[in-house]
Amino acid sequence: MVNGSMKVRCFKPSSHFLLRYGTQVTKLMERVETTFIKHFSNSNRRKGLNILRPQAKRERHRVTFTLGFLCGCTVAFLFALVLVTHARNIVNHERKYQYMETMFPLYSLFGFIALHLLMYAANIYFWKRYRVNYPFIFGFKEGTELGCKDVLLLSFGVAVFAIAGALANLAMEMDPKTQRFKEFTELVPQALLGLFIAMLFCPFNIIFRSNRFFFLRCMFHCICAPLYKVTLPDFFLADQLTSQVQGFRSLEFYICYYGWGDYKNRENTCKTNNLYNTLYFIIAAIPYWSRFLQCLRRLYDERDGMQGINALKYFSTIIAVTMRTAYDLKQGIGWKAIAFISSLIAAIFGTYWDLVIDWGLLQKNSKNRWLRDKLLVPHKSVYFVAMVSKR
């Protein structure tokens, strides 16, 4: 009885508040809805209300089941890969260095993709947990946004195909019955890459078609910068691509290895090719160059001087990446010193910009000391760990 009366007393202030201010709250909600519909949905009330009051996306059991199945297959294939490597003593094989110089760069591309998708899935998980309306921010069509499980499904799918391809490659390489088909054995990674490219451009309504086309459109805008007005999905994708420099270089190796016919003899003559070395410089700078051009376009459109400074940040990174690439190819004390100095300047510039300008942290007079006034994550230690691990 006491507990019941306490509950009633706890509810009384809420009921009193609703009785007294309910009409004002309703009018305020209507004003917010009207303003949002006018400015963000071209006066289309149904579209605006669907954005403001999105229906919960139903979890599909087949996605959960397939995700669990692919996750189990990934773990099983990894164990199988380790066991095959030790059982057949591949580590001490006379041609192990030749094999690693060719096969590892080819299969590492899929590793970069799977790992990136895994990180993106973690982003989506925390966005949902802390109520970030990422479908509206990125401009996804209603109900087409990918959830955490959907992205994990793609990540483990890529991992399963890649590890299965590596196992098949090893099996055919070590089996005396299939050693004579060495040329066809080398085509397994190329077949995997062709399969993924075909899936990406597939016009049929399968495998998240709207998301694939959204990605391709944003990618096209990044490539064609600064010809298109920069939107948030465009520069978000370009920022993501700056962390995939090694992935782009692996893609360049595909073109060289199969285009020049090295796969027929399992030889890596790419580094002796002048065209390959030239593209090795250019490809490393392409993602940063895209962001540089996007900043210049935003500087022109928005007349914001901060975008010009941001462009200088990416330009300093382009110089640093170019110098490091030159040192990797030519070696020497002089190139090492230049690469170190340029990398240090770019790292200091980039770290300051990310922490202070982009993240809004290190505010001395903030109520959350050395952070910022409004924190999305309630645990302050998360921000300090992120700052320390940034570089």
Secondary structure in CASP SS format (residue, H / E / C, confidence):
PFRMAT SS
TARGET T0000
AUTHOR 0000-0000-0000
METHOD secondary structure of the structure
MODEL  1
M C 1.00
V H 1.00
N H 1.00
G H 1.00
S H 1.00
M H 1.00
K H 1.00
V H 1.00
R H 1.00
C H 1.00
F H 1.00
K H 1.00
P H 1.00
S H 1.00
S H 1.00
H H 1.00
F H 1.00
L H 1.00
L H 1.00
R H 1.00
Y H 1.00
G H 1.00
T H 1.00
Q H 1.00
V H 1.00
T H 1.00
K H 1.00
L H 1.00
M H 1.00
E H 1.00
R H 1.00
V H 1.00
E H 1.00
T H 1.00
T H 1.00
F H 1.00
I H 1.00
K H 1.00
H H 1.00
F H 1.00
S C 1.00
N C 1.00
S C 1.00
N C 1.00
R H 1.00
R H 1.00
K H 1.00
G H 1.00
L H 1.00
N H 1.00
I H 1.00
L H 1.00
R C 1.00
P C 1.00
Q C 1.00
A C 1.00
K C 1.00
R C 1.00
E C 1.00
R C 1.00
H H 1.00
R H 1.00
V H 1.00
T H 1.00
F H 1.00
T H 1.00
L H 1.00
G H 1.00
F H 1.00
L H 1.00
C H 1.00
G H 1.00
C H 1.00
T H 1.00
V H 1.00
A H 1.00
F H 1.00
L H 1.00
F H 1.00
A H 1.00
L H 1.00
V H 1.00
L H 1.00
V H 1.00
T H 1.00
H H 1.00
A H 1.00
R C 1.00
N C 1.00
I H 1.00
V H 1.00
N H 1.00
H C 1.00
E C 1.00
R C 1.00
K H 1.00
Y H 1.00
Q H 1.00
Y H 1.00
M H 1.00
E H 1.00
T H 1.00
M H 1.00
F H 1.00
P H 1.00
L H 1.00
Y H 1.00
S H 1.00
L H 1.00
F H 1.00
G H 1.00
F H 1.00
I H 1.00
A H 1.00
L H 1.00
H H 1.00
L H 1.00
L H 1.00
M H 1.00
Y H 1.00
A H 1.00
A H 1.00
N H 1.00
I H 1.00
Y H 1.00
F H 1.00
W H 1.00
K H 1.00
R H 1.00
Y C 1.00
R C 1.00
V C 1.00
N C 1.00
Y H 1.00
P H 1.00
F H 1.00
I H 1.00
F H 1.00
G C 1.00
F C 1.00
K C 1.00
E C 1.00
G C 1.00
T C 1.00
E C 1.00
L C 1.00
G C 1.00
C H 1.00
K H 1.00
D H 1.00
V H 1.00
L H 1.00
L H 1.00
L H 1.00
S H 1.00
F H 1.00
G H 1.00
V H 1.00
A H 1.00
V H 1.00
F H 1.00
A H 1.00
I H 1.00
A H 1.00
G H 1.00
A H 1.00
L H 1.00
A H 1.00
N H 1.00
L H 1.00
A H 1.00
M H 1.00
E H 1.00
M H 1.00
D C 1.00
P C 1.00
K C 1.00
T C 1.00
Q H 1.00
R H 1.00
F H 1.00
K H 1.00
E H 1.00
F H 1.00
T H 1.00
E C 1.00
L C 1.00
V H 1.00
P H 1.00
Q H 1.00
A H 1.00
L H 1.00
L H 1.00
G H 1.00
L H 1.00
F H 1.00
I H 1.00
A H 1.00
M H 1.00
L H 1.00
F C 1.00
C C 1.00
P C 1.00
F C 1.00
N C 1.00
I C 1.00
I C 1.00
F C 1.00
R H 1.00
S H 1.00
N H 1.00
R H 1.00
F H 1.00
F H 1.00
F H 1.00
L H 1.00
R H 1.00
C H 1.00
M H 1.00
F H 1.00
H H 1.00
C H 1.00
I H 1.00
C C 1.00
A C 1.00
P C 1.00
L C 1.00
Y C 1.00
K C 1.00
V C 1.00
T C 1.00
L H 1.00
P H 1.00
D H 1.00
F H 1.00
F H 1.00
L H 1.00
A H 1.00
D H 1.00
Q H 1.00
L H 1.00
T C 1.00
S C 1.00
Q C 1.00
V H 1.00
Q H 1.00
G H 1.00
F H 1.00
R H 1.00
S H 1.00
L H 1.00
E H 1.00
F H 1.00
Y H 1.00
I H 1.00
C H 1.00
Y H 1.00
Y H 1.00
G H 1.00
W C 1.00
G C 1.00
D H 1.00
Y H 1.00
K H 1.00
N C 1.00
R C 1.00
E C 1.00
N C 1.00
T C 1.00
C H 1.00
K H 1.00
T H 1.00
N C 1.00
N H 1.00
L H 1.00
Y H 1.00
N H 1.00
T H 1.00
L H 1.00
Y H 1.00
F H 1.00
I H 1.00
I H 1.00
A H 1.00
A H 1.00
I H 1.00
P H 1.00
Y H 1.00
W H 1.00
S H 1.00
R H 1.00
F H 1.00
L H 1.00
Q H 1.00
C H 1.00
L H 1.00
R H 1.00
R H 1.00
L H 1.00
Y H 1.00
D H 1.00
E H 1.00
R C 1.00
D C 1.00
G H 1.00
M H 1.00
Q H 1.00
G H 1.00
I H 1.00
N H 1.00
A H 1.00
L H 1.00
K H 1.00
Y H 1.00
F H 1.00
S H 1.00
T H 1.00
I H 1.00
I H 1.00
A H 1.00
V H 1.00
T H 1.00
M H 1.00
R H 1.00
T H 1.00
A H 1.00
Y H 1.00
D H 1.00
L H 1.00
K H 1.00
Q C 1.00
G C 1.00
I H 1.00
G H 1.00
W H 1.00
K H 1.00
A H 1.00
I H 1.00
A H 1.00
F H 1.00
I H 1.00
S H 1.00
S H 1.00
L H 1.00
I H 1.00
A H 1.00
A H 1.00
I H 1.00
F H 1.00
G H 1.00
T H 1.00
Y H 1.00
W H 1.00
D H 1.00
L H 1.00
V H 1.00
I H 1.00
D H 1.00
W C 1.00
G C 1.00
L C 1.00
L C 1.00
Q E 1.00
K C 1.00
N C 1.00
S C 1.00
K C 1.00
N C 1.00
R C 1.00
W C 1.00
L E 1.00
R C 1.00
D C 1.00
K C 1.00
L C 1.00
L C 1.00
V C 1.00
P C 1.00
H C 1.00
K H 1.00
S H 1.00
V H 1.00
Y H 1.00
F H 1.00
V H 1.00
A H 1.00
M H 1.00
V H 1.00
S C 1.00
K C 1.00
R C 1.00
END
